[in-house]
């Protein structure tokens, strides 16, 4: 039997100890949720229609509820966040204003109301949907005021013959930013809280005791910009605690306990290369109990040598005439359910691995009789073994818009069209 040598992260810290005297100063900054890792911090809340409220500053038709953070491993969020849905006109058919109170006091400022944009509903069970953002807000945490950019949606679901429920979903990306010295060069660094606790020292981890997507405790995100500090094309993107590579050198980042300073220490790591068939991609890999993230283009990317499982990947299409891209998200469902998976890859020192992560895609359809109806479902595996497409997002310019729903045409043995169906997400 052939033996495979597994290579683990072997890091030698060239600088001994953490010296904060020369550490970069960090301060809160507004950040687009799309710069975080998918999924970003998600706040969810629901409230029954016609709930009614007597809160000052809101109309008599306004309804209020509480937003709850989706629990992730590593999160210590305990803050109460309130929301209100209101109407700009008394005779409006649907709510068109969203108000958020990040302090949980239940007091809302009408001057800071967020306009809702009605959009088509993706399912028959949803009779109203509206998107919003990017919209500005702020939250006071650990004695600091964090400016926030919010994106999300409001949906109204039919829960019964006479009951409707509003659901509010919000994406946020609390962040701090400052200068950090990498060797002899200073670059702009941004840390994004990806667990919702407004701290920035959570490492990427996967909890095998919680099989499925809930086991993914996506850690906080590190971004490094070496150009204009816009982070439009960051030179590095990684989970906190993961080695970061700049100018051919690996670094380990450490943030101070108060979140005000950060230092970068040099590391010596055996390194290989990974190259994909896409000009824009993002991979989340599992290695020795820790999640690691890598983003790249069509060029080979340096990666610490070792054996990895692909947890999920995003692959973007080539831009259209307006510069917009579609993207798909593929996941290793077998691995997420705690089972053996064929998606394991090995990065060998001084070697390059070619990894196809997208086209060509193949689609299989299943038909399941249910009483007097037949339910059709699609599964779309990618060319990489173990990965299947979970989400496809269109190129409308809105990073939260799903692609058009697939259509199915049924014919008889002679090719005569019997029916045409539109499939629903979920």
C-alpha positions as CSV (number, residue, x, y, z in Angstrom):
1,X,0.0,0.0,0.0
2,X,1.3,3.4,-1.0
3,X,1.9,5.6,2.0
4,X,1.0,9.3,1.8
5,X,3.0,11.7,3.8
6,X,0.8,14.4,5.4
7,X,2.4,17.7,5.8
8,X,1.2,19.9,8.6
9,X,1.7,23.6,9.2
10,X,5.3,23.9,10.5
11,X,6.0,27.5,11.4
12,X,9.1,29.0,12.8
13,X,8.6,32.5,14.3
14,X,11.6,34.6,13.4
15,X,10.7,37.4,15.8
16,X,10.5,36.3,19.4
17,X,7.6,37.7,21.5
18,X,5.1,40.3,20.6
19,X,6.2,43.9,20.9
20,X,3.4,46.4,20.9
21,X,5.6,49.5,20.8
22,X,5.7,49.5,17.0
23,X,2.2,48.0,16.5
24,X,-0.2,49.6,14.0
25,X,-3.1,51.6,15.5
26,X,-6.6,50.3,14.7
27,X,-9.9,52.2,14.6
28,X,-13.5,51.3,13.7
29,X,-14.4,51.8,10.0
30,X,-17.5,51.1,7.8
31,X,-17.2,48.0,5.7
32,X,-19.3,46.4,2.9
33,X,-20.6,43.0,4.1
34,X,-19.6,41.5,0.7
35,X,-15.9,41.9,1.8
36,X,-16.5,39.4,4.5
37,X,-16.6,35.7,3.8
38,X,-19.8,34.0,2.7
39,X,-22.0,33.9,4.8
40,X,-21.3,37.3,6.4
41,X,-22.7,38.1,9.9
42,X,-26.4,37.6,9.5
43,X,-29.0,39.1,11.8
44,X,-32.5,37.6,11.6
45,X,-35.8,38.6,13.2
46,X,-39.5,37.9,12.6
47,X,-42.7,39.4,13.8
48,X,-46.4,38.8,13.1
49,X,-48.3,41.1,10.8
50,X,-50.7,43.5,12.5
51,X,-48.6,43.2,15.7
52,X,-49.2,46.9,16.4
53,X,-47.0,49.2,18.5
54,X,-47.1,52.4,20.4
55,X,-43.5,53.4,20.1
56,X,-42.9,57.2,19.9
57,X,-41.8,58.4,16.5
58,X,-43.5,55.5,14.6
59,X,-46.8,55.4,12.8
60,X,-49.9,53.6,14.2
61,X,-49.3,50.8,11.7
62,X,-45.7,50.1,12.6
63,X,-44.6,46.8,13.9
64,X,-41.5,46.0,15.9
65,X,-39.4,42.9,16.7
66,X,-36.0,41.7,17.8
67,X,-33.1,40.7,15.6
68,X,-31.1,37.6,16.6
69,X,-27.6,36.8,15.6
70,X,-27.2,33.4,13.9
71,X,-25.0,31.5,16.4
72,X,-21.5,30.6,15.3
73,X,-18.8,28.8,17.2
74,X,-16.6,31.5,18.8
75,X,-19.3,34.1,19.1
76,X,-20.0,35.7,22.4
77,X,-22.6,38.2,21.1
78,X,-25.2,39.0,23.8
79,X,-26.6,42.3,22.6
80,X,-30.2,42.9,21.9
81,X,-31.0,44.6,18.6
82,X,-34.5,45.9,17.8
83,X,-36.1,46.6,14.4
84,X,-39.3,48.4,13.2
85,X,-41.2,48.2,10.0
86,X,-43.1,51.3,9.2
87,X,-45.0,53.1,6.4
88,X,-44.1,56.4,4.8
89,X,-47.8,56.9,4.0
90,X,-50.9,55.8,6.0
91,X,-52.5,54.3,2.9
92,X,-49.4,52.3,1.7
93,X,-50.2,48.7,1.0
94,X,-46.8,47.4,2.3
95,X,-44.2,48.7,4.8
96,X,-41.5,50.7,3.0
97,X,-39.3,51.8,5.9
98,X,-36.9,49.9,8.2
99,X,-35.6,51.2,11.4
100,X,-32.8,49.6,13.5
101,X,-31.8,50.1,17.1
102,X,-28.4,48.4,17.8
103,X,-28.5,49.4,21.4
104,X,-31.7,47.4,22.2
105,X,-33.5,50.3,23.9
106,X,-36.5,50.1,21.6
107,X,-36.2,53.8,20.7
108,X,-36.1,54.5,16.9
109,X,-35.0,57.7,15.1
110,X,-37.4,58.3,12.1
111,X,-34.6,60.5,10.5
112,X,-32.5,57.3,10.2
113,X,-35.2,55.2,8.5
114,X,-33.9,52.9,5.7
115,X,-35.9,52.9,2.4
116,X,-37.1,49.5,1.2
117,X,-37.0,48.5,-2.5
118,X,-39.8,46.1,-3.4
119,X,-38.7,43.3,-5.7
120,X,-40.2,40.2,-7.2
121,X,-40.8,37.3,-4.8
122,X,-38.9,34.0,-5.3
123,X,-41.6,31.7,-3.9
124,X,-45.4,31.4,-3.8
125,X,-45.3,31.4,0.0
126,X,-43.8,34.9,0.0
127,X,-46.3,37.6,-1.1
128,X,-44.0,40.6,-0.4
129,X,-40.3,41.1,-0.6
130,X,-38.1,44.2,-0.4
131,X,-34.4,44.7,-0.4
132,X,-32.3,47.5,1.2
133,X,-28.8,48.8,1.3
134,X,-26.1,49.7,1.4
135,X,-27.4,51.8,4.3
136,X,-25.5,53.5,7.2
137,X,-26.0,52.8,10.9
138,X,-23.8,52.7,14.0
139,X,-23.4,50.5,17.1
140,X,-21.8,51.2,20.5
141,X,-19.7,48.2,21.6
142,X,-16.7,47.9,24.1
143,X,-16.8,51.7,24.5
144,X,-16.3,52.3,20.7
145,X,-18.7,53.5,18.1
146,X,-18.7,51.2,15.0
147,X,-20.0,52.7,11.8
148,X,-21.9,50.0,9.8
149,X,-23.1,49.3,6.3
150,X,-26.2,47.2,6.1
151,X,-27.6,45.1,3.3
152,X,-30.5,42.7,3.5
153,X,-34.2,41.9,2.8
154,X,-37.7,42.0,4.3
155,X,-40.0,39.2,3.4
156,X,-43.7,38.6,4.3
157,X,-44.6,34.9,4.5
158,X,-48.0,33.3,4.6
159,X,-48.1,31.2,7.8
160,X,-51.7,30.2,7.7
161,X,-55.1,31.2,6.3
162,X,-55.2,34.4,8.4
163,X,-51.6,34.7,9.6
164,X,-48.7,36.5,7.9
165,X,-45.2,36.8,9.3
166,X,-42.5,39.4,8.4
167,X,-38.9,38.2,8.3
168,X,-36.0,40.6,8.4
169,X,-32.5,39.5,7.3
170,X,-29.5,41.9,7.6
171,X,-25.9,41.4,6.7
172,X,-23.2,43.5,8.6
173,X,-19.5,43.5,8.7
174,X,-18.1,45.4,11.8
175,X,-14.5,46.3,11.0
176,X,-11.4,48.0,12.3
177,X,-8.6,49.4,10.2
178,X,-5.1,50.8,10.4
179,X,-1.5,50.6,9.2
180,X,0.7,47.5,9.9
181,X,4.3,47.0,9.1
182,X,5.2,43.8,7.2
183,X,9.0,43.6,7.3
184,X,10.2,47.0,6.1
185,X,7.0,48.0,4.3
186,X,3.9,49.5,5.8
187,X,0.4,48.5,4.4
188,X,-3.2,49.2,5.3
189,X,-4.8,46.3,7.2
190,X,-8.5,45.7,7.9
191,X,-9.9,43.2,10.4
192,X,-13.6,42.2,9.9
193,X,-15.7,40.7,12.7
194,X,-17.3,37.6,11.1
195,X,-19.0,36.2,14.2
196,X,-21.0,39.2,15.4
197,X,-19.4,39.8,18.8
198,X,-17.5,43.0,17.7
199,X,-14.2,41.4,18.5
200,X,-11.5,40.6,16.0
201,X,-9.5,37.7,17.3
202,X,-11.6,34.7,16.4
203,X,-9.8,32.0,14.4
204,X,-11.5,30.1,11.6
205,X,-12.7,26.7,13.1
206,X,-15.0,23.8,12.2
207,X,-16.9,22.1,14.9
208,X,-17.2,18.4,14.0
209,X,-19.7,17.9,16.8
210,X,-22.1,20.1,14.8
211,X,-22.4,18.5,11.4
212,X,-23.6,20.5,8.5
213,X,-23.2,24.3,7.8
214,X,-23.8,25.2,11.5
215,X,-20.4,23.6,12.3
216,X,-18.7,26.2,10.2
217,X,-17.6,28.8,12.7
218,X,-16.2,31.2,10.2
219,X,-13.5,33.2,12.0
220,X,-12.7,36.9,11.7
221,X,-11.3,38.1,8.4
222,X,-7.9,39.8,7.6
223,X,-7.6,42.0,4.6
224,X,-4.4,43.7,3.4
225,X,-4.3,46.5,0.8
226,X,-1.0,47.4,-0.8
227,X,-2.3,50.1,-3.1
228,X,-4.9,52.8,-2.3
229,X,-6.5,51.5,0.9
230,X,-9.8,51.0,-0.9
231,X,-9.7,47.2,-0.6
232,X,-11.1,46.9,-4.1
233,X,-8.5,44.3,-4.9
234,X,-6.8,43.3,-1.5
235,X,-3.3,41.8,-1.8
236,X,-4.2,39.3,1.0
237,X,-7.4,37.9,2.5
238,X,-7.3,35.3,5.3
239,X,-8.9,34.1,8.5
240,X,-7.3,35.6,11.7
241,X,-4.8,33.1,12.9
242,X,-4.0,31.9,9.4
243,X,-0.5,32.7,7.9
244,X,-0.7,35.8,5.5
245,X,1.7,36.0,2.6
246,X,3.0,39.4,1.2
247,X,6.0,40.0,-1.1
248,X,7.0,36.4,-1.0
249,X,7.1,36.2,2.9
250,X,4.7,34.5,5.3
251,X,3.5,36.5,8.4
252,X,1.6,35.8,11.5
253,X,-0.7,38.6,12.8
254,X,-1.5,39.2,16.4
255,X,-4.0,41.7,17.7
256,X,-3.8,43.2,21.2
257,X,-6.4,42.3,23.8
258,X,-8.1,45.7,23.6
259,X,-8.3,45.5,19.8
260,X,-6.3,48.7,19.3
261,X,-3.0,47.4,17.9
262,X,-1.7,44.7,15.5
263,X,1.7,43.4,14.7
264,X,3.0,41.1,11.9
265,X,5.8,38.6,12.7
266,X,7.7,36.7,10.0
267,X,7.1,32.9,9.6
268,X,9.1,30.3,7.7
269,X,6.7,27.8,6.1
270,X,7.2,25.0,3.5
271,X,5.2,26.3,0.5
272,X,3.5,24.9,-2.6
273,X,1.2,26.5,-5.3
274,X,-2.4,26.2,-6.3
275,X,-3.9,27.2,-9.6
276,X,-7.5,27.1,-10.7
277,X,-9.4,27.4,-14.0
278,X,-11.1,30.7,-13.0
279,X,-9.8,34.3,-13.1
280,X,-11.6,35.1,-9.7
281,X,-12.2,32.6,-7.0
282,X,-12.3,32.0,-3.2
283,X,-11.7,28.8,-1.3
284,X,-12.4,27.8,2.3
285,X,-10.3,24.8,3.2
286,X,-10.1,22.7,6.4
287,X,-6.7,21.8,7.7
288,X,-5.9,20.2,11.2
289,X,-9.1,21.5,12.8
290,X,-8.7,25.0,11.4
291,X,-10.4,26.8,8.5
292,X,-8.2,28.6,6.0
293,X,-9.2,30.9,3.2
294,X,-7.5,31.7,0.0
295,X,-8.5,34.0,-2.9
296,X,-6.9,34.3,-6.3
297,X,-7.1,34.8,-10.0
298,X,-5.8,32.9,-13.0
299,X,-2.2,33.0,-11.7
300,X,-0.7,30.3,-9.4
301,X,-1.2,31.1,-5.7
302,X,1.3,30.2,-2.9
303,X,-0.2,28.1,-0.1
304,X,1.4,26.5,2.9
305,X,2.2,22.8,2.2
306,X,-0.3,20.3,3.7
307,X,-3.4,18.3,3.2
308,X,-6.8,20.1,3.0
309,X,-10.4,19.4,2.6
310,X,-12.4,21.8,0.5
311,X,-15.3,23.1,2.6
312,X,-16.7,25.4,0.0
313,X,-15.6,27.6,-2.9
314,X,-16.9,30.6,-4.8
315,X,-16.1,30.9,-8.5
316,X,-17.0,34.1,-10.5
317,X,-17.8,34.2,-14.2
318,X,-15.9,36.5,-16.6
319,X,-17.3,40.1,-16.5
320,X,-20.1,41.1,-18.9
321,X,-20.1,44.4,-20.9
322,X,-21.0,46.3,-17.8
323,X,-18.2,44.7,-15.8
324,X,-20.7,42.7,-13.7
325,X,-20.1,39.0,-12.7
326,X,-22.2,36.1,-11.8
327,X,-20.9,33.6,-9.2
328,X,-21.7,30.2,-7.9
329,X,-21.1,28.7,-4.5
330,X,-20.2,25.0,-4.3
331,X,-20.0,23.0,-1.1
332,X,-18.7,19.7,0.1
333,X,-21.9,18.4,1.6
334,X,-20.3,15.0,2.6
335,X,-17.6,16.7,4.6
336,X,-20.1,19.1,6.2
337,X,-22.1,16.2,7.4
338,X,-19.1,14.6,9.1
339,X,-18.6,11.9,6.4
340,X,-15.6,10.9,4.4
341,X,-15.2,13.0,1.3
342,X,-13.3,12.9,-2.0
343,X,-12.6,16.6,-2.0
344,X,-9.2,16.2,-0.1
345,X,-6.3,17.9,-1.8
346,X,-2.5,17.9,-1.0
347,X,-0.2,20.8,-1.6
348,X,3.3,19.6,-1.8
349,X,6.4,21.8,-1.1
350,X,7.8,23.4,-4.3
351,X,5.0,21.8,-6.4
352,X,2.0,23.2,-8.2
353,X,-1.5,21.7,-8.0
354,X,-4.0,22.4,-10.8
355,X,-7.5,22.4,-9.3
356,X,-10.6,22.8,-11.6
357,X,-13.5,24.2,-9.5
358,X,-16.2,25.2,-12.0
359,X,-17.2,24.4,-15.5
360,X,-18.2,22.1,-17.1
361,X,-21.2,21.7,-14.8
362,X,-23.5,18.7,-15.0
363,X,-27.1,18.7,-13.8
364,X,-29.2,15.7,-12.7
365,X,-32.9,15.8,-12.1
366,X,-35.0,13.6,-9.9
367,X,-38.8,13.1,-10.0
368,X,-40.6,12.1,-6.8
369,X,-44.3,11.2,-6.9
370,X,-46.2,12.8,-4.0
371,X,-49.9,11.9,-3.9
372,X,-51.4,13.3,-7.2
373,X,-48.3,15.4,-8.0
374,X,-44.7,14.9,-9.0
375,X,-41.9,17.0,-7.4
376,X,-38.8,17.7,-9.5
377,X,-35.4,18.6,-8.0
378,X,-32.1,19.5,-9.5
379,X,-28.6,18.6,-8.3
380,X,-25.5,20.2,-9.9
381,X,-22.1,18.7,-9.1
382,X,-19.0,20.6,-10.2
383,X,-16.1,19.0,-12.1
384,X,-14.2,18.7,-8.7
385,X,-15.2,15.5,-7.0
386,X,-17.2,16.0,-3.8
387,X,-18.5,19.5,-4.6
388,X,-22.0,20.4,-5.6
389,X,-23.5,23.8,-6.5
390,X,-25.5,25.3,-3.6
391,X,-26.2,28.8,-4.8
392,X,-26.0,30.8,-8.0
393,X,-26.1,34.6,-7.9
394,X,-26.8,36.7,-11.0
395,X,-24.9,39.6,-12.5
396,X,-27.5,42.3,-11.8
397,X,-24.9,44.3,-9.7
398,X,-26.6,43.3,-6.4
399,X,-24.4,40.7,-4.7
400,X,-27.5,39.3,-2.9
401,X,-29.7,38.7,-6.1
402,X,-30.2,35.1,-7.1
403,X,-29.9,34.0,-10.7
404,X,-33.1,33.4,-12.7
405,X,-35.0,30.4,-11.6
406,X,-34.5,27.3,-13.8
407,X,-37.3,26.3,-16.2
408,X,-38.2,22.7,-17.1
409,X,-40.1,21.6,-20.3
410,X,-41.9,18.3,-20.2
411,X,-42.5,16.4,-23.5
412,X,-44.0,13.1,-24.4
413,X,-42.3,10.4,-26.4
414,X,-43.1,12.2,-29.7
415,X,-41.6,15.5,-28.5
416,X,-44.9,17.2,-27.9
417,X,-44.8,19.7,-25.1
418,X,-46.9,18.6,-22.1
419,X,-46.1,21.3,-19.6
420,X,-43.5,24.0,-18.8
421,X,-42.5,24.5,-15.1
422,X,-40.5,27.2,-13.2
423,X,-38.5,25.8,-10.4
424,X,-38.3,27.5,-7.0
425,X,-35.3,28.1,-4.8
426,X,-35.3,26.2,-1.6
